[in-house]
Each structure stands twice: as C-alpha cells, then as structure tokens.
Amino acid sequence: MPRRPDPAVRLLLVERAARMLAAREPVTLRALVEGTGASTMAVYTHFGGMPGLWSAVRQEGFTRLAARLAAVPRTDDAVHDLAALGVAYARSALEHPELYRAMFDARADLTDEAAADAAFDRLVDAAARARDEGRLDPGTDPRTLATQVWAAGHGLVSLVVQGVLPADVLAPLATGTTVALLTAAGDDAGRCRASVEGAWAAG
C-alpha cells in the first residue's frame, strides 16, 4: 500500500522554499531538499513539480493571513475593528516575513484565490460598518477605503520586512496614516485616533 504524503514534509518544503527565495538563494530540487531528509521526489509528490511548489508558497502566506484575520474579534467599534485587522496583517507579516514576501509574487498562481479575497473582504466589511454606523460619510465607498487602508499598510509593512524601516516605527506611522485616511472619509479626528490607537495597543 503506498504511503500517504506527509503534511509535515509538505510544510517543511514550503517554508524552506520561502526562506531560500527571501535569501535570494537558487532554489533547485537538490538545494531545496538538502538537509531535510526528504527526497527530490517529494516535490513532485506534494506539489507536482516546482511550479506547484511556488503556488503552495504563495497560498500558505494567504492561508495564514486569513486565519489571523479571522481571529480578530468583532466589537461595537467598527473603526477599531478596521484598524485591528491592519494590526493583525502587520503581525502576520512580521512573524512570517519569508512567506509575506512570496505572497505578492504573481508569477505563481494561487490554488485558492478565495483565501486572499476573504482576507480583503474583512476590511471591506469593517469599512462598510463604520459608514453605516455613522462614523464615515454616507457616500464613502467601503471597497475604495479598504483598498486605501490596505495599500498604505502594505507599503509600511513591506518597508519594515525588507529592513528599510525599523519595526518600532510601524505602529506610529500606521496609526497616523490610518487616522488620516479615516478622518478624510468623515470620522471625528479625536474619536478616530482613540479607536486606532486602541487597536494597536490591544494587538
């Protein structure tokens, strides 16, 4: 009876490939499995080959991010929740920087695009709640605002992950940017800052 693929080996290869990619090391079959105890055939067993491996690396990043965002509790303060999702996004990137770098390499297709969409849709939902609760202007488009918040946060997080900015500036810069975007969308400046700072303090 053939042995079933070991999920632990699959995850090991995904994480090793992400580290090698981040370190700009050549990722060959032999280099990938060296020191892991796995054979080169494991890449075909688990991923069908190198293209499947790169898709799995991207997917793993989005899967972990989606799980992290899903764990963010919903409160009665939608602006706090929107900021808290941004905090969770940042924490996920800092905890898994190699996967974070690989997530946005669109040369490899995602096997489950819904995981990426689900993560973004949580931002859209929080922005819609903030509008509907009267914190933002009635004409605010939640998807546009969520895109602005995500793009700003992604830019800052990427600079930290790449070592351009120190990690200790992330919270104050992200807070200032988020407050600026949300007050421009109609929120009260003082109330908005309290909500956003509370999210970072809790995260």
C-alpha positions in Angstrom: 0.0 0.0 0.0 1.6 3.4 -1.0 2.5 5.8 1.8 0.3 8.9 2.1 2.1 12.2 1.6 3.2 13.6 5.0 1.7 17.1 5.6 4.7 17.9 7.8 7.1 17.3 4.9 4.9 19.5 2.7 5.0 22.4 5.1 8.7 21.9 5.7 9.4 22.3 1.9 7.1 25.3 1.6 8.8 27.1 4.5 12.3 26.2 3.3 11.5 27.4 -0.3 10.2 30.7 1.1 13.4 31.2 3.2 15.6 30.4 0.2 13.6 32.8 -2.0 13.9 35.6 0.6 17.6 35.0 0.8 17.9 35.0 -3.0 19.4 31.5 -3.0 19.0 29.4 -6.1 16.0 27.1 -5.5 16.8 23.9 -7.2 15.3 20.5 -6.3 18.5 19.3 -4.7 19.1 22.5 -2.8 15.5 22.5 -1.6 15.6 19.1 0.0 19.2 19.2 1.2 19.4 18.5 4.9 15.6 17.9 5.2 15.6 14.2 5.0 13.2 14.4 2.0 14.0 13.2 -1.5 13.6 15.3 -4.6 10.6 13.1 -5.5 8.8 14.7 -2.5 8.4 17.9 -4.5 6.5 16.0 -7.2 4.6 14.0 -4.6 3.3 17.1 -2.8 3.3 19.8 -5.5 3.5 18.1 -8.9 6.8 19.9 -9.5 8.4 23.3 -9.0 5.5 25.5 -10.3 3.2 23.8 -7.9 5.7 24.5 -5.1 5.7 28.2 -5.8 1.9 28.3 -5.8 1.9 26.5 -2.5 4.3 29.0 -1.0 2.1 31.9 -2.0 -1.0 30.1 -0.8 0.5 29.3 2.6 1.1 33.0 3.2 -2.5 33.9 2.4 -3.9 30.9 4.3 -2.0 32.0 7.5 -3.1 35.6 7.0 -6.7 34.7 6.5 -6.6 32.6 9.7 -5.0 35.5 11.6 -7.6 38.0 10.4 -10.5 35.6 11.2 -9.3 35.5 14.8 -9.7 39.3 15.2 -12.8 39.8 17.4 -15.7 42.0 16.2 -16.5 44.8 18.6 -19.1 47.6 18.6 -16.5 50.0 17.2 -16.1 49.3 13.5 -13.2 51.8 13.2 -11.3 50.0 15.9 -12.0 46.7 14.1 -10.8 48.1 10.8 -7.5 49.1 12.5 -7.3 45.8 14.3 -7.4 44.0 11.0 -4.5 46.1 9.9 -2.6 45.3 13.1 -3.2 41.6 12.5 -2.0 41.9 8.9 1.2 43.6 10.2 1.8 41.0 12.9 1.3 38.1 10.4 3.9 39.7 8.1 6.5 40.2 10.8 6.0 36.7 12.1 6.3 35.1 8.6 8.4 37.5 6.6 9.6 35.0 4.1 6.0 33.9 3.3 5.0 37.6 3.2 7.5 38.4 0.5 6.3 35.4 -1.6 2.6 36.2 -1.2 2.7 39.0 -3.7 4.8 37.4 -6.4 2.0 37.0 -9.0 4.2 34.8 -11.3 2.8 31.8 -9.4 -1.0 31.2 -9.4 -2.9 30.8 -6.2 -4.6 27.4 -5.8 -7.3 29.1 -3.7 -7.9 32.7 -4.6 -10.8 32.8 -2.2 -8.4 32.8 0.7 -6.9 36.1 -0.5 -10.3 37.5 -1.3 -11.7 36.6 2.2 -8.9 38.5 3.9 -9.6 41.7 1.9 -13.4 41.3 2.3 -13.0 41.6 6.1 -11.5 45.0 5.6 -14.4 46.0 3.3 -16.9 44.7 5.8 -15.4 46.8 8.6 -15.3 49.9 6.4 -19.0 49.4 5.5 -19.9 49.0 9.2 -18.1 52.2 10.0 -20.0 54.0 7.3 -23.4 52.5 8.3 -22.8 53.3 12.0 -22.3 57.0 11.1 -18.6 57.2 11.7 -17.9 57.9 8.0 -19.6 60.0 5.3 -22.7 58.3 3.9 -21.1 58.4 0.4 -18.0 56.5 1.4 -17.3 53.5 -0.8 -16.1 50.7 1.6 -14.1 48.9 -1.1 -12.2 52.0 -2.1 -11.5 53.0 1.5 -10.4 49.4 2.4 -8.1 49.5 -0.6 -6.5 52.7 0.6 -6.1 51.4 4.1 -4.6 48.1 2.8 -2.3 49.8 0.3 -0.9 52.2 2.9 -0.4 49.5 5.5 1.1 47.1 3.0 3.6 49.7 1.9 4.8 50.4 5.5 4.9 46.7 6.4 6.9 45.9 3.3 9.5 48.5 4.2 9.8 47.0 7.7 10.0 43.5 6.4 12.7 44.5 3.9 14.7 46.2 6.6 14.3 49.7 5.2 12.4 50.9 8.3 12.9 49.7 11.9 10.0 47.7 13.3 9.4 50.3 16.1 8.2 52.9 13.7 5.5 50.7 12.3 2.8 51.4 14.9 3.0 55.2 15.0 3.3 55.5 11.2 0.5 53.1 10.6 -1.7 54.9 13.2 -1.1 58.3 11.6 -1.8 57.0 8.1 -5.0 55.2 9.1 -6.3 58.2 11.1 -5.6 60.5 8.1 -7.5 58.2 5.7 -10.5 57.7 8.0 -10.8 61.4 9.1 -10.7 62.3 5.4 -13.6 59.9 5.0 -15.5 61.7 7.7 -14.6 60.3 11.1 -14.0 62.6 14.0 -10.2 63.0 14.5 -10.1 62.5 18.2 -12.5 59.6 18.3 -10.7 58.0 15.3 -7.3 58.3 16.9 -8.6 56.7 20.1 -10.1 53.8 18.1 -6.9 53.2 16.1 -4.5 53.6 19.0 -6.7 51.2 21.0 -6.4 48.6 18.2 -2.6 48.8 18.2 -2.4 48.7 22.0 -4.6 45.6 22.0 -2.7 43.9 19.2 
